[in-house]
């Protein structure tokens, strides 16, 4: 018999469903058992977040920095600018629409949901703060990028990044559904879970529409610059969009994205450079999801926010997510540290962010790779006009 392997999204859906179904009937001792696991797991996650930032961001910045030439600078600027504008668009959309869809009713901290407590807790102090980890990652990454020697240190950074990736794939991701089960089990016992799920559905609907509108606007700009029909360009890139829906990976979709961008009229030289690079650094779809979800969770808890706070968060997140390519849920994993340090998210907030993000992961990836074609067309036009 062939073994059936469930992906992360089905496992998370099952975990949420079981948490909702069993939260009102499980005895207190069993609920406390899962709360104990959640307490330990949240401490482990907090310990790993700075290491994830150093391990993933350092080699990513080093690899980008080692490139050279005007085309690299133009592509990086376009990708970063697109990701920033997407984040601002998500914030403005959420600030306008979410207050009409979400009531500030709950605090998601486990201590404020039920009277039950873990049997015990274990404190695992992080080796450094999140901001210290970010500064260290930037310093090491930029240093490695411009050192003529340093192959040994570069190899250490790469191997440490591989170790962090293996930890995410072998420990965090497999245990994540159990942690989410515990969160929803606790919320169900507190009588708040249906409100949370109803908000989730509203958020997902808004973000899906936002993805479509964003792609239309991005191709409108690209079409104006490259003197092409934006809707014809977008329709040409649809095979890449639907491939990404299935693969949930920008890297795995590169061959299709590359082929469709060339069908769109982008030169082989430009497409062969821009498409693989943008698969790593252009994260506009992921930015849309993370910013909108973060704003929604803050509204649910009545946490104050303003544009200045979110703009700083967006700028930092756009840099941090360059480490996300090739790792399951990589964008949200890279975002956890920034969510905690700049928006004050707790471990419980972070796991709900992960749940929301994974629920829309394929649509965000599809938005990312489809947008890569628009950027490639702009770079192609600028290059050959010089």
N, C-alpha and C positions, 0 to 999 in steps of 0.2 A: 504494500500500500504506500502510495506517495504521501509524504508528510505535507500537511497544509500549513503554510507559514503566513501568519497574519502580519500585516504591516502595522506601523505605529498608530495610524489614525483609527483602524478598526479596534485595536486594543484599548485606545483611550475612550472610544465610544462605549465599548463593553464595560470599562471601568466606571464611567459616569452612570450608565444604566444600572449596574449592580449597586453602586452607591446610593442611587435614588430609591431603588427597589428594596434594599435591605436596611436602609438607615432607620426606619421606624420599627423594625421588628427584631434587630439583633440585640442581644443582651448587653448590658453596660460593660461587662468584663471584656467582651470581644471588641467593642468599640474602643475601649481604652488600649487594647493591644495594638490596633491600627494607629491610634494616636501616638503611641510610643514609637512605632516605626516611623511615623511622619516627623516626629520630633528629632530623631536621630538623622533621618535623611535630610531634613532641612539644614541641620548643622553641617553635614557633609557637603551639601550643595554650597553653603556659604563659604566653606573652606576651599572648595575647588574653583569658585568664580575668579579670584585673582590669578590663579594658576592657568585657567582657561584663557584669560586675556593675554597673559605673557606668552603662553605656548602657541596660541593661534595668531595673534596680531603681529608678533615679532617677525616670524618668517614671511608673512604676507607682505608687510611693508618692505622688508629687505628685498624680496623678489621683484616688487614693482619698482623700487628705487634703482635697481641694477639696470633697468631698461634705459634707453637713451633716445633722444630725437624729438623733433617737433610733433610728430604724430602721436607719440606717447603722451606728451603734455596735453595736447588737444583732447585726446580720448579720455584721459583721467579727469580733466576739467569738465568735460561734458557729462561724464558719468556721475561725478560728485555733484555737479550742479543739478542734474536731473533728479538725483536722489534727495537732495535738499529741498527742491521745489515740491517734490511729491510729499515730503513730510509736512511742509507748510500747508499744502492743499488738504492733506488729511486732517491737520489740526483745525483749520478754518471750517472744513465741512463738519467735523465732529462738534466744534464749539457752537455751530448754528443748529445742527439737527439733534444731537444727543440729549440736550436738556429737555426736549419735548418727548423723548422716548424713555428716559431713565429717571427714576426717582432716587434720591439719596436716602437709602433705607438701612443699609447694613455696613458693618465693618467685618472684613474677611479674616481677621485674626482669630485663630482657633480658640484663644482664651475668651473671646467675646461671643462665641456662637453657642457652645454648650457648657454645662457645668462640669462635664467630665474632664479629667486630666490624664496625661500619660502616666504610666507606672513609674517611669524614671526618665531623666533627661541626661544627655551627655554633651558637654560643651567642647566643641572643636574650634578653637580660635584660628582665624585665617592668618597666614604668614605675613600678610600686608594688606593695607586698605585697597579698595578698588581703584581709587585715583592714583595711588602709588604704583599699582600694577600697570595702569594705562601709561603713565609717564615713563616707567621702566621699559615697557614694550616699544614705545615710540623711540626712545633713546637707543635701545639695542637695534631696532629695525633700521633706523636711519644710519646708525654707525656701521652696521654690516653692509648696507647698500653702497656706501662710499669708501669702504676700506679696500685697498688693493690686495692686501693679504687677508688673513682672518678666515681661511677656509675651515680651520678646526672649530672655531667658535660658531661659524655658520652651520656646520654639521651638527654641533651640539644643539643649537636652536631648532634645527629641523627635526632632530630625533626627539627633543622634548615636546615639540608640537605634535609629532606622531603619537607620543605617549599620552598626551592630553586628548587627542582625537580618539585613541583606543579606549581611554577611560570613559569618554562620553558614550561611545558606541557599545561598550561592554558592561558598563555599570549604570550610568545615569539613565540612558534611554530604556533599557530593560526594566528598571525599577520604577520608572516614571508612572506607568499605569497604576501600579499599586499605591503610589503616593497620591495620585489623583482620586483613586477609589476612597482612600481615607479622608481626603478633603470633602468629597461629596457625601460620604457617609456622615460626617460630622454636621455638614450643613443641612442634610435631610433631617437629622435628629433635632436640629434647632428650628426647623420649619421654614427655612429661607431658600431651599434649593429650587423651587419652581420659579421664584422671582429671578434667581440667577440665570436659569436656563432660558427664560423668556427674554431676558436682556441679551444673552448670547445670540439668540436667533435674530434679534433686531440688528445687533452689531454686524453680524455676518452678512445680512442683506444689504446694509448700507455700504460696507466695504466692497462687496462684489460689484455694486453699481459704480462705486468710485474707481475701481480698477478699469472698467470699460471706458468711463469718461476720460480717465487719465491717458489711456492708450490713444484715444481719438485726438486729444489735445497734443500729445507728443508727436503723433504723425502729421498733425496739421502744421506744426512748427517745422518738422523735418521736410515735409513736402514743399513748404514755402521756401526753405533754404535751398533745397536740391532741385526745385522746379519740376516736381513730379506730382501726380495725383495722389493725395494722402490716402484716400479710401482704396485705391488700387494697390498702393504699397501695403496697406494693412491687410488686405485680403490675400496678398501674396505671402505674407508672413504667418497666416493662420495655421499652416501645417506645423510650424514650430510651436505655436501656442498649444495646439492639441497634443503634440508630442510631449511637451512639458507637463501637461495635465496628467499624463500617464506615468512619466518617469519621475516626476517631482524632483528633478535634478537639472540645474543649468548646465553642468558639465556634460551629462549624458545626452543633452539635447543639442550640443554644439554642432555635430554634423548636419542636422536638419536646419538649424539656424543659419549656418554658413551657406548651405545650398540655396535656401530661400532668399537670403540677402543678395546673392549673386543673380538669382532670377529677377530680383527687384531692380537690378542694374548697377549694383555696387561692384567696383573693380575687384579682381582677385587679390591684388596686393593689399588693398585696404581691408577687405572683408576678412582675409586670412590673419590680419593683425588685430583688428578691432573686436571681432566676435569672440575669440577665445579670451581676450583681456576683459571685455565687458561681462563675460560670464562670471568673472571673479569680483569685479568692482562695481558693477551697475546693479543696485539693489532697490530700485524705486518701488517695485511691487511689495517687497518685504517691508520697506519703510512705511508704505501706506497702512499695512496691517498693524505694525507694532505701535505706531503713533495713535491710530484710531482706538486700538484695544486699550492702550495705556490711559488715554483720556477717558474712555468709557468706565474703566475700573475706578478711576479717581472720582468720577461723578457718582458712581454707585455708593461710594463711601463718604461723600461729602467733603472730599479733600480739596483745598484751595489750589488753584493753578492759574497761570497767566501765560501770555504769549512768550515773554522773555524766558521763562523757565523752560518751555517746550522748545524754543528755538535753539537754546544751548544744548538741550538733550538731542535734538535732531542733528546738529552739526557734529557732535561727538559720536552719535550712533552711526552716521554715514561713514566715518573713518573706521570705527570698530568693526563694522560688518564686512570689511574687505577680507576678513578671516573666515567668512561663513561658507565659502564654496566647498562642496565636496563632503560636508559633514551633515548627517541627518539632523534637521532642525538647527542647523548651524547659525542662522541669523538670530534666532531667538536666544540661543545659548550665548552667543557673543553679546547680546543686548542685556543679559541679566545683570551684569555688573553696573552698567550705565543706569538701568532702571532703579537699582538699589541706591546708587550714590547720588544721582541727580533728581530722582522723583520720589525717593524714600520708600520704594516697594519692599514689603516684607516677603518672607519665603512663601507664604500662602498666596499673596498677590502674584508672585512670580509664577507659581504653578498654574494659576488660572490664566495668566498670560500665555503660558506654553500651550495649555489646552485650546484656547482660542486660536492661537497661531497655527497649530498643527491641523486644526479643523479646516483651515483655509490655505494650507501649505501649497497645494498644487496650483491654486489660482494665483498666488503670489509669485511662484516660480514661473508660471506661464506669462505673467505680466513682465517679469524681469527680462526673459529671453526675447519676447516680442519687441520690447523697447530697445533691445540691443540693435535690431535692424534699423530703427529710426536714427540712432546715433551713428551707425556705420554710414548711412546715406549722407549725413551732415559732414562727417570727416572726409568722405569721398569727394564731395563737392568743394570743400575748402582746399583740400590737397591739390586737386587738379586745376584749381583756379589760380594757384600761385606760380 
